[in-house]
């Protein structure tokens, strides 16, 4: 059975711009999908990347143009300069880890809802009330945000270590069971092709 490890950051605009396509692609090919939220700033530091604010102005300007285009193509609303970005991604990541461990809800919806909250709804996804609300909307117990802190912190750190060891350097990043590595939401068609045996 094909498999996808999905490395992402809850505060990444390009993770948000995935929509729920990765879930659709996984379902199409009968692939298992494991969500691996990570500390994107820690990933940049470990792999030679820079936070957006520290990049050359040319790169900053291109990033904003690309975000605008990708949002239009994905037909998703996007605020290029959201009120609560950057924010602490750890609490939302812990909640996703706890939800994945618990099961019973729609994990793809939960992941996407954190991105939408940050990039389209002007909500601070580091705040407990926002996390509880999004867990509930995705069919999970809101209490997961409070009960899964230890396993969340441990798994969050392990996800970063695994990402660096596996060749990950940005988000979103997909690694298949055949070690095909794909970076960016603009590589979802490539992921579909890989799983379909076309490349």
FIGUMI-197041 format. One record per residue: residue number from 1; residue in three letters; x, z, y of N, C-alpha, C in turn. Coordinates in nm, 2 decimals. Layout:
FIGUMI-197041
DRENTOR   num   residuo      n_u      n_w      n_v     ca_u     ca_w     ca_v      c_u      c_w      c_v
DRENTOR   NUM       ala        X        Z        Y        X        Z        Y        X        Z        Y
...
end
This chain:
FIGUMI-197041
DRENTOR   num   residuo      n_u      n_w      n_v     ca_u     ca_w     ca_v      c_u      c_w      c_v
DRENTOR     1       unk     0.08     0.00    -0.12     0.00     0.00     0.00     0.09     0.00     0.13
DRENTOR     2       unk     0.06    -0.09     0.22     0.14    -0.09     0.34     0.12     0.04     0.42
DRENTOR     3       unk     0.22     0.07     0.51     0.22     0.19     0.58     0.28     0.17     0.72
DRENTOR     4       unk     0.23     0.24     0.82     0.27     0.24     0.96     0.30     0.38     1.00
DRENTOR     5       unk     0.42     0.40     1.05     0.45     0.52     1.13     0.44     0.48     1.27
DRENTOR     6       unk     0.35     0.55     1.35     0.32     0.52     1.48     0.37     0.63     1.58
DRENTOR     7       unk     0.49     0.59     1.64     0.55     0.68     1.74     0.50     0.65     1.88
DRENTOR     8       unk     0.45     0.75     1.95     0.39     0.73     2.08     0.40     0.85     2.16
DRENTOR     9       unk     0.37     0.84     2.29     0.37     0.95     2.39     0.23     0.95     2.45
DRENTOR    10       unk     0.17     1.06     2.46     0.03     1.07     2.51     0.03     1.04     2.66
DRENTOR    11       unk     0.15     1.05     2.73     0.15     1.01     2.87     0.19     0.87     2.90
DRENTOR    12       unk     0.22     0.79     2.79     0.27     0.65     2.81     0.15     0.56     2.84
DRENTOR    13       unk     0.16     0.48     2.95     0.06     0.39     2.98     0.05     0.28     2.88
DRENTOR    14       unk     0.16     0.24     2.81     0.15     0.14     2.71     0.09     0.19     2.58
DRENTOR    15       unk     0.10     0.32     2.55     0.03     0.38     2.44    -0.12     0.37     2.47
DRENTOR    16       unk    -0.16     0.40     2.59    -0.30     0.39     2.63    -0.35     0.24     2.61
DRENTOR    17       unk    -0.27     0.15     2.66    -0.31     0.01     2.66    -0.31    -0.05     2.52
DRENTOR    18       unk    -0.27     0.02     2.41    -0.30    -0.02     2.28    -0.45    -0.02     2.25
DRENTOR    19       unk    -0.52     0.05     2.32    -0.66     0.07     2.29    -0.67     0.13     2.15
DRENTOR    20       unk    -0.75     0.07     2.06    -0.76     0.12     1.92    -0.72     0.00     1.83
DRENTOR    21       unk    -0.64    -0.09     1.88    -0.60    -0.21     1.80    -0.51    -0.17     1.68
DRENTOR    22       unk    -0.43    -0.07     1.70    -0.34    -0.03     1.58    -0.43     0.02     1.47
DRENTOR    23       unk    -0.53     0.09     1.50    -0.62     0.13     1.39    -0.70     0.02     1.33
DRENTOR    24       unk    -0.74    -0.08     1.41    -0.80    -0.20     1.36    -0.71    -0.28     1.27
DRENTOR    25       unk    -0.58    -0.29     1.31    -0.49    -0.37     1.23    -0.46    -0.30     1.10
DRENTOR    26       unk    -0.44    -0.17     1.10    -0.42    -0.09     0.98    -0.53    -0.11     0.88
DRENTOR    27       unk    -0.66    -0.10     0.94    -0.78    -0.11     0.85    -0.78    -0.25     0.79
DRENTOR    28       unk    -0.75    -0.35     0.87    -0.76    -0.49     0.82    -0.67    -0.51     0.70
DRENTOR    29       unk    -0.55    -0.44     0.70    -0.45    -0.47     0.59    -0.45    -0.35     0.49
DRENTOR    30       unk    -0.54    -0.26     0.50    -0.54    -0.15     0.41    -0.42    -0.06     0.42
DRENTOR    31       unk    -0.37    -0.05     0.54    -0.24     0.03     0.56    -0.27     0.17     0.60
DRENTOR    32       unk    -0.19     0.26     0.55    -0.20     0.40     0.59    -0.13     0.41     0.73
DRENTOR    33       unk    -0.17     0.50     0.81    -0.12     0.52     0.94    -0.10     0.66     0.97
DRENTOR    34       unk     0.02     0.70     1.01     0.06     0.83     1.05     0.10     0.84     1.19
DRENTOR    35       unk     0.03     0.92     1.27     0.05     0.94     1.41     0.17     1.04     1.43
DRENTOR    36       unk     0.26     1.00     1.52     0.38     1.08     1.54     0.41     1.09     1.69
DRENTOR    37       unk     0.33     1.17     1.76     0.35     1.19     1.90     0.49     1.26     1.93
DRENTOR    38       unk     0.55     1.22     2.03     0.69     1.27     2.06     0.71     1.29     2.21
DRENTOR    39       unk     0.82     1.35     2.24     0.87     1.38     2.38     0.94     1.25     2.43
DRENTOR    40       unk     0.87     1.17     2.51     0.93     1.05     2.55     1.05     1.06     2.64
DRENTOR    41       unk     1.05     1.17     2.72     1.17     1.19     2.81     1.29     1.23     2.72
DRENTOR    42       unk     1.26     1.31     2.62     1.37     1.34     2.52     1.42     1.22     2.45
DRENTOR    43       unk     1.33     1.13     2.42     1.37     1.01     2.35     1.46     0.92     2.44
DRENTOR    44       unk     1.42     0.91     2.56     1.50     0.83     2.66     1.64     0.89     2.67
DRENTOR    45       unk     1.64     1.02     2.68     1.77     1.09     2.69     1.86     1.07     2.57
DRENTOR    46       unk     1.80     1.07     2.45     1.88     1.05     2.33     1.92     0.91     2.30
DRENTOR    47       unk     1.85     0.81     2.36     1.88     0.67     2.32     1.92     0.59     2.44
DRENTOR    48       unk     1.96     0.65     2.55     2.02     0.57     2.66     1.91     0.51     2.76
DRENTOR    49       unk     1.79     0.56     2.75     1.69     0.51     2.84     1.68     0.60     2.96
DRENTOR    50       unk     1.61     0.56     3.06     1.59     0.64     3.19     1.44     0.66     3.21
DRENTOR    51       unk     1.40     0.78     3.26     1.26     0.79     3.31     1.23     0.69     3.42
DRENTOR    52       unk     1.10     0.65     3.42     1.07     0.54     3.52     1.12     0.57     3.66
DRENTOR    53       unk     1.11     0.69     3.71     1.15     0.73     3.85     1.30     0.71     3.87
DRENTOR    54       unk     1.38     0.70     3.77     1.52     0.69     3.78     1.57     0.55     3.76
DRENTOR    55       unk     1.48     0.46     3.73     1.52     0.32     3.70     1.54     0.24     3.83
DRENTOR    56       unk     1.62     0.13     3.82     1.64     0.05     3.94     1.50     0.00     3.99
DRENTOR    57       unk     1.49    -0.01     4.13     1.36    -0.06     4.19     1.31    -0.19     4.12
DRENTOR    58       unk     1.40    -0.28     4.08     1.35    -0.40     4.02     1.27    -0.37     3.89
DRENTOR    59       unk     1.33    -0.28     3.81     1.26    -0.24     3.69     1.13    -0.16     3.72
DRENTOR    60       unk     1.13    -0.08     3.82     1.01    -0.01     3.85     0.90    -0.10     3.90
DRENTOR    61       unk     0.93    -0.20     3.98     0.83    -0.30     4.03     0.78    -0.38     3.91
DRENTOR    62       unk     0.87    -0.43     3.82     0.83    -0.51     3.71     0.73    -0.43     3.62
DRENTOR    63       unk     0.77    -0.30     3.59     0.68    -0.21     3.51     0.54    -0.21     3.56
DRENTOR    64       unk     0.52    -0.19     3.69     0.39    -0.18     3.75     0.32    -0.32     3.74
DRENTOR    65       unk     0.39    -0.43     3.76     0.32    -0.56     3.74     0.28    -0.58     3.60
DRENTOR    66       unk     0.37    -0.54     3.51     0.34    -0.56     3.36     0.22    -0.47     3.32
DRENTOR    67       unk     0.21    -0.35     3.37     0.10    -0.26     3.34    -0.03    -0.32     3.39
DRENTOR    68       unk    -0.03    -0.38     3.51    -0.15    -0.44     3.56    -0.19    -0.55     3.48
DRENTOR    69       unk    -0.10    -0.64     3.44    -0.13    -0.76     3.36    -0.19    -0.71     3.22
DRENTOR    70       unk    -0.12    -0.62     3.16    -0.16    -0.57     3.02    -0.29    -0.51     3.03
DRENTOR    71       unk    -0.32    -0.43     3.13    -0.46    -0.37     3.14    -0.57    -0.48     3.15
DRENTOR    72       unk    -0.54    -0.58     3.23    -0.64    -0.69     3.25    -0.66    -0.76     3.11
DRENTOR    73       unk    -0.55    -0.79     3.04    -0.56    -0.86     2.91    -0.64    -0.77     2.81
DRENTOR    74       unk    -0.61    -0.64     2.81    -0.68    -0.55     2.72    -0.82    -0.51     2.77
DRENTOR    75       unk    -0.85    -0.55     2.89    -0.98    -0.52     2.95    -1.00    -0.37     2.95
DRENTOR    76       unk    -0.90    -0.30     3.00    -0.91    -0.15     3.01    -0.88    -0.11     3.16
DRENTOR    77       unk    -0.96    -0.02     3.21    -0.93     0.03     3.34    -0.80     0.10     3.35
DRENTOR    78       unk    -0.73     0.09     3.46    -0.59     0.15     3.48    -0.57     0.18     3.62
DRENTOR    79       unk    -0.53     0.31     3.65    -0.48     0.35     3.78    -0.33     0.34     3.77
DRENTOR    80       unk    -0.26     0.26     3.85    -0.12     0.24     3.84    -0.04     0.37     3.89
DRENTOR    81       unk    -0.11     0.45     3.97    -0.04     0.58     4.01    -0.14     0.69     4.00
DRENTOR    82       unk    -0.16     0.74     3.87    -0.26     0.84     3.85    -0.22     0.98     3.91
DRENTOR    83       unk    -0.32     1.06     3.94    -0.29     1.18     4.00    -0.22     1.28     3.92
DRENTOR    84       unk    -0.23     1.28     3.79    -0.17     1.37     3.70    -0.07     1.31     3.60
DRENTOR    85       unk     0.02     1.24     3.66     0.13     1.18     3.59     0.26     1.18     3.67
DRENTOR    86       unk     0.37     1.22     3.61     0.38     1.27     3.48     0.33     1.41     3.47
DRENTOR    87       unk     0.29     1.45     3.35     0.24     1.59     3.32     0.30     1.63     3.19
DRENTOR    88       unk     0.29     1.75     3.15     0.35     1.80     3.03     0.27     1.74     2.91
DRENTOR    89       unk     0.34     1.65     2.82     0.27     1.59     2.71     0.26     1.68     2.59
DRENTOR    90       unk     0.33     1.79     2.59     0.34     1.87     2.47     0.20     1.92     2.42
DRENTOR    91       unk     0.12     1.98     2.51    -0.01     2.04     2.46    -0.10     1.93     2.40
DRENTOR    92       unk    -0.11     1.82     2.46    -0.19     1.71     2.40    -0.14     1.66     2.27
DRENTOR    93       unk     0.00     1.66     2.26     0.06     1.62     2.14     0.04     1.72     2.03
DRENTOR    94       unk     0.05     1.85     2.06     0.02     1.95     1.96    -0.12     1.94     1.91
DRENTOR    95       unk    -0.22     1.91     2.00    -0.36     1.89     1.96    -0.37     1.78     1.86
DRENTOR    96       unk    -0.31     1.67     1.88    -0.31     1.55     1.79    -0.25     1.59     1.66
DRENTOR    97       unk    -0.14     1.66     1.66    -0.08     1.70     1.53    -0.17     1.79     1.45
DRENTOR    98       unk    -0.23     1.88     1.52    -0.32     1.98     1.45    -0.45     1.90     1.40
DRENTOR    99       unk    -0.50     1.81     1.48    -0.61     1.73     1.43    -0.58     1.64     1.31
DRENTOR   100       unk    -0.46     1.58     1.31    -0.42     1.50     1.20    -0.41     1.59     1.07
DRENTOR   101       unk    -0.36     1.71     1.09    -0.34     1.80     0.98    -0.48     1.85     0.93
DRENTOR   102       unk    -0.57     1.87     1.02    -0.71     1.93     0.98    -0.80     1.82     0.93
DRENTOR   103       unk    -0.79     1.70     0.98    -0.88     1.59     0.94    -1.02     1.62     0.99
DRENTOR   104       unk    -1.11     1.52     0.96    -1.25     1.54     0.99    -1.31     1.48     1.11
DRENTOR   105       unk    -1.22     1.42     1.19    -1.26     1.35     1.31    -1.20     1.21     1.32
DRENTOR   106       unk    -1.21     1.15     1.44    -1.16     1.02     1.47    -1.03     1.03     1.54
DRENTOR   107       unk    -0.92     1.02     1.47    -0.79     1.05     1.53    -0.75     0.93     1.62
DRENTOR   108       unk    -0.78     0.81     1.59    -0.76     0.70     1.68    -0.83     0.72     1.81
DRENTOR   109       unk    -0.95     0.76     1.81    -1.03     0.78     1.93    -0.96     0.90     2.01
DRENTOR   110       unk    -0.92     1.00     1.94    -0.85     1.11     2.01    -0.73     1.07     2.09
DRENTOR   111       unk    -0.64     0.99     2.02    -0.52     0.94     2.08    -0.55     0.86     2.20
DRENTOR   112       unk    -0.64     0.77     2.18    -0.68     0.68     2.30    -0.74     0.76     2.41
DRENTOR   113       unk    -0.81     0.86     2.38    -0.88     0.93     2.49    -0.79     1.01     2.58
DRENTOR   114       unk    -0.67     1.05     2.52    -0.57     1.12     2.61    -0.52     1.02     2.70
DRENTOR   115       unk    -0.49     0.90     2.66    -0.44     0.80     2.75    -0.54     0.76     2.85
DRENTOR   116       unk    -0.66     0.75     2.81    -0.77     0.71     2.91    -0.79     0.82     3.01
DRENTOR   117       unk    -0.78     0.95     2.97    -0.80     1.06     3.06    -0.69     1.06     3.17
DRENTOR   118       unk    -0.57     1.03     3.12    -0.45     1.03     3.22    -0.46     0.90     3.31
DRENTOR   119       unk    -0.47     0.79     3.25    -0.45     0.66     3.32    -0.58     0.60     3.38
DRENTOR   120       unk    -0.69     0.65     3.35    -0.81     0.59     3.40    -0.91     0.69     3.46
DRENTOR   121       unk    -0.90     0.82     3.42    -1.01     0.91     3.45    -0.96     1.03     3.54
DRENTOR   122       unk    -0.83     1.02     3.58    -0.77     1.12     3.67    -0.79     1.26     3.62
DRENTOR   123       unk    -0.76     1.28     3.49    -0.77     1.41     3.43    -0.63     1.46     3.39
DRENTOR   124       unk    -0.60     1.59     3.39    -0.47     1.64     3.36    -0.47     1.68     3.21
DRENTOR   125       unk    -0.41     1.60     3.13    -0.41     1.62     2.98    -0.33     1.73     2.93
DRENTOR   126       unk    -0.26     1.81     3.02    -0.19     1.93     2.98    -0.28     2.05     2.99
DRENTOR   127       unk    -0.40     2.03     3.04    -0.49     2.15     3.07    -0.58     2.17     2.95
DRENTOR   128       unk    -0.60     2.30     2.91    -0.67     2.34     2.80    -0.82     2.28     2.79
DRENTOR   129       unk    -0.88     2.29     2.91    -1.02     2.25     2.91    -1.04     2.10     2.88
DRENTOR   130       unk    -0.94     2.02     2.93    -0.94     1.88     2.90    -0.91     1.85     2.75
DRENTOR   131       unk    -0.82     1.92     2.70    -0.78     1.90     2.56    -0.90     1.94     2.47
DRENTOR   132       unk    -0.96     2.06     2.50    -1.08     2.10     2.42    -1.19     2.00     2.42
DRENTOR   133       unk    -1.21     1.94     2.54    -1.32     1.85     2.56    -1.29     1.72     2.48
DRENTOR   134       unk    -1.17     1.67     2.48    -1.14     1.55     2.41    -1.14     1.57     2.26
DRENTOR   135       unk    -1.09     1.68     2.21    -1.10     1.71     2.07    -1.25     1.71     2.03
DRENTOR   136       unk    -1.33     1.77     2.10    -1.47     1.78     2.06    -1.54     1.64     2.06
DRENTOR   137       unk    -1.50     1.56     2.17    -1.56     1.42     2.17    -1.52     1.34     2.06
DRENTOR   138       unk    -1.40     1.36     2.00    -1.35     1.29     1.89    -1.39     1.35     1.75
DRENTOR   139       unk    -1.47     1.45     1.76    -1.52     1.50     1.63    -1.44     1.61     1.57
DRENTOR   140       unk    -1.35     1.67     1.65    -1.27     1.78     1.60    -1.31     1.92     1.66
DRENTOR   141       unk    -1.27     2.02     1.59    -1.29     2.16     1.64    -1.20     2.18     1.76
DRENTOR   142       unk    -1.26     2.22     1.88    -1.18     2.24     2.00    -1.07     2.35     1.98
DRENTOR   143       unk    -1.10     2.44     1.88    -1.01     2.55     1.86    -0.88     2.51     1.80
DRENTOR   144       unk    -0.87     2.38     1.75    -0.74     2.33     1.70    -0.63     2.34     1.80
DRENTOR   145       unk    -0.67     2.32     1.93    -0.57     2.32     2.03    -0.50     2.46     2.04
DRENTOR   146       unk    -0.57     2.56     2.00    -0.52     2.70     2.02    -0.45     2.75     1.89
DRENTOR   147       unk    -0.50     2.70     1.77    -0.46     2.75     1.65    -0.34     2.68     1.59
DRENTOR   148       unk    -0.31     2.56     1.64    -0.20     2.47     1.58    -0.08     2.47     1.66
DRENTOR   149       unk    -0.05     2.57     1.74     0.07     2.57     1.83     0.20     2.57     1.76
DRENTOR   150       unk     0.21     2.65     1.66     0.34     2.66     1.59     0.37     2.53     1.51
DRENTOR   151       unk     0.28     2.49     1.43     0.30     2.36     1.35     0.31     2.25     1.45
DRENTOR   152       unk     0.24     2.25     1.56     0.25     2.14     1.66     0.39     2.14     1.72
DRENTOR   153       unk     0.44     2.25     1.76     0.58     2.25     1.82     0.68     2.20     1.72
DRENTOR   154       unk     0.67     2.25     1.60     0.77     2.21     1.50     0.76     2.06     1.46
DRENTOR   155       unk     0.64     2.01     1.45     0.63     1.87     1.41     0.67     1.78     1.53
DRENTOR   156       unk     0.63     1.82     1.65     0.67     1.75     1.77     0.82     1.73     1.78
DRENTOR   157       unk     0.89     1.84     1.75     1.04     1.83     1.75     1.09     1.74     1.64
DRENTOR   158       unk     1.03     1.75     1.52     1.07     1.67     1.41     1.04     1.53     1.43
DRENTOR   159       unk     0.93     1.50     1.50     0.90     1.36     1.53     1.01     1.29     1.61
DRENTOR   160       unk     1.06     1.37     1.71     1.16     1.31     1.80     1.29     1.29     1.72
DRENTOR   161       unk     1.33     1.38     1.63     1.45     1.37     1.55     1.43     1.25     1.46
DRENTOR   162       unk     1.31     1.23     1.40     1.29     1.12     1.31     1.29     0.99     1.38
DRENTOR   163       unk     1.24     0.99     1.50     1.23     0.87     1.58     1.37     0.82     1.61
DRENTOR   164       unk     1.46     0.91     1.66     1.60     0.87     1.70     1.67     0.82     1.57
DRENTOR   165       unk     1.65     0.89     1.46     1.72     0.85     1.34     1.67     0.72     1.28
DRENTOR   166       unk     1.54     0.69     1.31     1.48     0.56     1.26     1.50     0.44     1.35
DRENTOR   167       unk     1.56     0.46     1.47     1.58     0.34     1.55     1.48     0.33     1.67
DRENTOR   168       unk     1.40     0.43     1.69     1.30     0.42     1.80     1.37     0.45     1.93
DRENTOR   169       unk     1.32     0.38     2.04     1.38     0.40     2.17     1.28     0.40     2.28
DRENTOR   170       unk     1.15     0.37     2.25     1.04     0.37     2.34     0.91     0.39     2.28
DRENTOR   171       unk     0.80     0.38     2.36     0.67     0.40     2.31     0.57     0.31     2.37
DRENTOR   172       unk     0.48     0.26     2.29     0.46     0.29     2.15     0.56     0.21     2.06
DRENTOR   173       unk     0.58     0.26     1.95     0.68     0.21     1.85     0.62     0.22     1.71
DRENTOR   174       unk     0.63     0.11     1.64     0.57     0.10     1.50     0.68     0.07     1.40
DRENTOR   175       unk     0.68     0.15     1.29     0.78     0.12     1.18     0.69     0.11     1.06
DRENTOR   176       unk     0.71    -0.01     0.99     0.64    -0.03     0.87     0.71     0.02     0.74
DRENTOR   177       unk     0.65     0.02     0.63     0.71     0.07     0.51     0.83    -0.03     0.47
DRENTOR   178       unk     0.83    -0.14     0.52     0.95    -0.23     0.49     1.05    -0.23     0.60
DRENTOR   179       unk     1.04    -0.12     0.69     1.14    -0.10     0.80     1.14    -0.21     0.90
DRENTOR   180       unk     1.03    -0.27     0.92     1.01    -0.36     1.03     0.98    -0.27     1.15
DRENTOR   181       unk     1.05    -0.29     1.26     1.04    -0.21     1.38     0.98    -0.29     1.50
DRENTOR   182       unk     0.88    -0.24     1.56     0.81    -0.32     1.67     0.79    -0.22     1.78
DRENTOR   183       unk     0.84    -0.26     1.90     0.83    -0.18     2.02     0.73    -0.24     2.12
DRENTOR   184       unk     0.63    -0.16     2.16     0.54    -0.20     2.27     0.41    -0.25     2.22
DRENTOR   185       unk     0.31    -0.22     2.31     0.17    -0.26     2.28     0.16    -0.42     2.28
DRENTOR   186       unk     0.25    -0.49     2.34     0.25    -0.63     2.33     0.31    -0.69     2.20
DRENTOR   187       unk     0.34    -0.60     2.11     0.39    -0.64     1.98     0.28    -0.62     1.87
DRENTOR   188       unk     0.16    -0.59     1.91     0.06    -0.56     1.81     0.02    -0.69     1.73
DRENTOR   189       unk     0.03    -0.80     1.79     0.01    -0.93     1.71     0.12    -0.94     1.61
DRENTOR   190       unk     0.24    -0.90     1.64     0.35    -0.91     1.55     0.33    -0.81     1.43
DRENTOR   191       unk     0.28    -0.70     1.47     0.25    -0.60     1.36     0.15    -0.65     1.26
DRENTOR   192       unk     0.05    -0.72     1.32    -0.06    -0.78     1.23     0.01    -0.89     1.14
DRENTOR   193       unk     0.10    -0.97     1.20     0.16    -1.07     1.12     0.26    -1.02     1.02
DRENTOR   194       unk     0.33    -0.91     1.05     0.42    -0.85     0.95     0.33    -0.79     0.83
DRENTOR   195       unk     0.23    -0.72     0.86     0.15    -0.67     0.75     0.08    -0.78     0.67
DRENTOR   196       unk     0.05    -0.89     0.74    -0.01    -1.00     0.67     0.09    -1.09     0.59
DRENTOR   197       unk     0.22    -1.06     0.60     0.32    -1.13     0.53     0.35    -1.26     0.59
DRENTOR   198       unk     0.32    -1.28     0.72     0.35    -1.41     0.79     0.49    -1.42     0.84
DRENTOR   199       unk     0.55    -1.30     0.86     0.69    -1.30     0.92     0.77    -1.20     0.84
end
